[in-house]
Amino acid sequence: MSITTEFLRRPLTTGAVAASSRRLAHAMTEGIGLERARTVAELGPGTGVFTDAILARLAPGARLVAIELNPVLAARLSAARRDTRLTVVQGSAAELAAAVGEPVDAVVSGLPWTVMPQDRRGHILDAVAEVLTPGGRFTTFAYLHAAWTPPARHLTAELACRFDRLERSRTVWANLPPAFVHRATRRP
């Protein structure tokens, strides 16, 4: 079962036609303090490319809660990863606080923001801002070719409203399609 198959089955909940590259995973996880994090949440882990990058940076005693809406992808991720730091929750990212049960130091998101209704997107972003510890970091990515579209511009504006600092990475050309990372920080 591939991400492409799941995209064809559920295009509105699986927003990618191909798995993210390791280079994008590196860009998503660098510089957000994962090495010092106690608890991290991942939204929309899909096939686990970002999950693996997060786990590679996490300390032995840290915890990663990965929330996946797609039941097939959630089951596959849970079965394929034998890391005791990882908990896979099949459910909605909007229920982030309940799924994690404690404040988190970082949230890494692979959610398909631009195909999501604006009210759902806002609800999930509110949930992210609510669970982040002071100084906590949030990362998500956007495809370069869609950066000019209204949904992508709305996402950037919504991030700017909810977080104290917002940065955009260089383009990750080694991804299909090329992408960039939004890095947002909650006020310390």
C-alpha distance (Angstrom), angle and dihedral (degrees) to the residues before:
residue distance angle dihedral
M1 . . .
S2 3.80 . .
I3 3.78 134.0 .
T4 3.82 87.1 -111.2
T5 3.82 90.9 57.9
E6 3.80 91.2 49.1
F7 3.82 90.5 47.4
L8 3.81 89.5 54.8
R9 3.83 90.8 48.3
R10 3.81 97.3 43.0
P11 3.84 110.9 14.8
L12 3.81 94.7 166.0
T13 3.81 94.6 54.6
T14 3.81 99.1 31.7
G15 3.77 102.5 54.2
A16 3.80 99.7 178.4
V17 3.78 127.5 77.5
A18 3.80 92.3 -163.2
A19 3.79 134.4 27.6
S20 3.79 115.4 -94.7
S21 3.79 116.4 -100.1
R22 3.79 126.1 -109.5
R23 3.80 88.1 -114.2
L24 3.80 91.1 57.8
A25 3.82 89.1 46.0
H26 3.80 88.9 53.2
A27 3.83 91.3 49.8
M28 3.82 90.5 47.9
T29 3.79 94.0 52.9
E30 3.80 104.6 35.4
G31 3.78 121.4 101.0
I32 3.80 97.6 8.4
G33 3.81 98.5 104.1
L34 3.80 99.3 -107.6
E35 3.80 90.5 147.0
R36 3.83 89.4 63.5
A37 3.81 97.8 34.6
R38 3.78 121.4 118.3
T39 3.82 96.9 -168.7
V40 3.80 128.5 18.3
A41 3.79 130.0 -179.5
E42 3.78 125.6 -153.8
L43 3.79 120.4 -161.0
G44 3.79 118.5 -154.6
P45 3.81 99.8 -0.3
G46 3.81 92.9 177.8
T47 3.81 108.4 176.9
G48 3.81 93.5 -3.9
V49 3.82 104.5 -104.6
F50 3.82 91.9 133.5
T51 3.83 90.6 36.8
D52 3.80 90.5 60.8
A53 3.81 91.9 47.5
I54 3.82 91.0 49.9
L55 3.81 93.4 47.9
A56 3.82 90.5 49.4
R57 3.82 89.4 59.5
L58 3.83 100.3 38.4
A59 3.79 122.0 101.9
P60 3.81 117.4 -115.3
G61 3.82 93.9 -103.3
A62 3.81 96.4 45.4
R63 3.80 126.6 106.9
L64 3.82 131.2 -135.3
V65 3.80 120.8 -164.8
A66 3.81 112.0 -167.1
I67 3.82 115.5 -164.8
E68 3.80 116.3 -160.6
L69 3.81 124.3 176.8
N70 3.82 95.3 -164.3
P71 3.84 107.2 82.9
V72 3.81 93.9 -154.1
L73 3.80 93.4 52.4
A74 3.83 92.3 43.1
A75 3.81 92.4 52.6
R76 3.77 92.7 45.6
L77 3.82 93.1 49.0
S78 3.79 91.8 48.3
A79 3.80 92.6 49.3
A80 3.81 94.7 45.5
R81 3.82 99.2 50.0
R82 3.80 120.3 66.2
D83 3.78 97.6 -178.8
T84 3.81 113.7 129.3
R85 3.81 90.4 -148.6
L86 3.83 90.4 65.0
T87 3.80 125.9 84.8
V88 3.81 116.9 179.6
V89 3.80 116.0 -154.8
Q90 3.79 120.0 -167.7
G91 3.79 103.4 -145.7
S92 3.76 148.1 78.0
A93 3.80 124.2 -45.9
A94 3.81 86.5 -137.3
E95 3.82 86.4 73.1
L96 3.80 91.9 56.2
A97 3.82 96.9 130.3
A98 3.81 92.9 52.6
A99 3.80 92.8 44.9
V100 3.80 94.4 50.9
G101 3.80 99.7 32.9
E102 3.80 95.2 -158.3
P103 3.81 141.1 49.5
V104 3.80 114.9 -73.2
D105 3.78 131.5 -142.9
A106 3.80 95.8 -148.3
V107 3.80 140.1 10.4
V108 3.80 120.2 -157.3
S109 3.79 114.9 -167.0
G110 3.77 132.9 -164.1
L111 3.81 93.1 170.7
P112 3.82 119.7 141.0
W113 3.81 95.2 -116.7
T114 3.80 97.4 171.9
V115 3.82 95.7 56.9
M116 3.79 92.8 45.9
P117 3.83 122.8 96.8
Q118 3.81 110.5 -102.1
D119 3.82 94.4 -119.2
R120 3.82 91.9 53.3
R121 3.80 90.9 46.5
G122 3.80 90.4 51.4
H123 3.80 92.4 47.9
I124 3.82 91.6 51.9
L125 3.82 93.0 46.3
D126 3.81 89.0 50.6
A127 3.82 88.7 51.6
V128 3.82 90.1 51.5
A129 3.81 93.3 49.4
E130 3.81 89.8 47.2
V131 3.83 96.6 55.2
L132 3.81 99.2 40.8
T133 3.78 116.8 104.2
P134 3.82 117.5 -127.7
G135 3.81 105.2 -74.6
G136 3.82 89.9 19.2
R137 3.79 119.3 150.7
F138 3.80 131.6 -132.8
T139 3.80 123.8 -166.0
T140 3.76 131.4 -175.5
F141 3.77 134.5 154.2
A142 3.78 138.4 -129.8
Y143 3.77 131.6 -161.7
L144 3.77 113.6 -108.4
H145 3.80 95.5 -135.0
A146 3.82 91.3 57.3
A147 3.82 98.6 43.6
W148 3.81 92.2 103.6
T149 3.83 95.4 52.2
P150 3.81 120.9 107.1
P151 3.85 94.2 -113.9
A152 3.82 91.2 52.0
R153 3.81 92.2 46.9
H154 3.81 89.9 48.2
L155 3.81 90.3 52.0
T156 3.80 91.3 52.6
A157 3.81 90.7 49.0
E158 3.80 91.8 47.8
L159 3.80 91.0 51.2
A160 3.80 90.8 49.5
C161 3.83 90.2 52.3
R162 3.81 95.2 50.2
F163 3.79 102.3 39.2
D164 3.77 133.3 54.7
R165 3.78 96.6 -137.9
L166 3.79 129.1 27.9
E167 3.81 125.7 -174.8
R168 3.78 133.1 177.9
S169 3.80 121.1 -146.7
R170 3.75 127.8 -137.3
T171 3.78 115.0 -85.4
V172 3.80 114.5 -80.5
W173 3.80 99.5 -140.4
A174 3.82 92.4 178.3
N175 3.80 92.5 76.1
L176 3.80 132.8 85.3
P177 2.97 102.1 -96.8
P178 3.83 104.4 12.1
A179 3.81 112.3 -104.7
F180 3.78 144.5 -179.5
V181 3.80 132.5 -145.1
H182 3.78 128.9 -119.0
R183 3.83 111.5 -149.3
A184 3.79 115.9 -167.6
T185 3.80 129.3 -177.8
R186 3.78 130.0 -156.9
R187 3.81 115.9 -135.8
P188 3.86 111.3 -91.0
